């Protein structure tokens, strides 16, 4: 989930970036790292890649509140 969060954060940073090209590259690299990790995990676990990707994206983008 850390890689997806890094990609989400890098994407959000594009809106306020002073150096848009550098910020875009940071986002691209973060997204590529996430996609590579998803592919590898899906392969290792014999799971459909799309299921892994969607589960991680949901956990990062729509977290459930933790119980106290």
N, C-alpha and C positions, 0 to 999 in steps of 0.2 A: 504494500500500500504506500510505502514511502516514495517509490518511484512515480506513482500516479499523482501523489500529492505534489511532488516537485514539478511535474508537468503542468498541473493545474495552477500552481503558484506562478510559474514562469509565464504561462499564458496571461494570467491576470496582470502581470508586470508590464505587458506590452502597452497597456493603456497609458502608463505614466513614464515610459522609458525615454530617457534623454538620447540614448543611442539605440534607435529602433532596430538597426541591423544586428547589433550584438545581442539585444534582448530576444530577437526572433531566433537567432542561432541557439541561444540558451534553451528556448522553448522547444525547438526542433530536436536538440540533443536529448533533452529530458523525455520528450515523447518517444523518441527512438529507443531510449534505454528501457522505458516502460514496455513498449511493444515487444522488444526482444525478450524481456523477462517473462512476459505473458506467454509468448510462444514456447519458451524453454520449460516453464512450469507445466503448461498444458501437455506438452510432449512427455515430460517426466511422470506425470500423474495419469496419463492416458485419458485425458479429458478433452472435450471440444474446446478449442481455443476461444471461441466467442463466449462460452459460458464463464471461463476464467476472467476474461476481460470485463464482461458486464458485472460480474460479482464484485470485482475490485473497484470498478468505477462507481457502483452503487454505494459501496462501503465508504468511499472517500467523499463522494459528492452529496450523499444523502445519509449521513450517519444517524444511527438510532441513539437516542439519549441513553446514557448508562444509568443504571439504578444505583441509588445511594445507599 
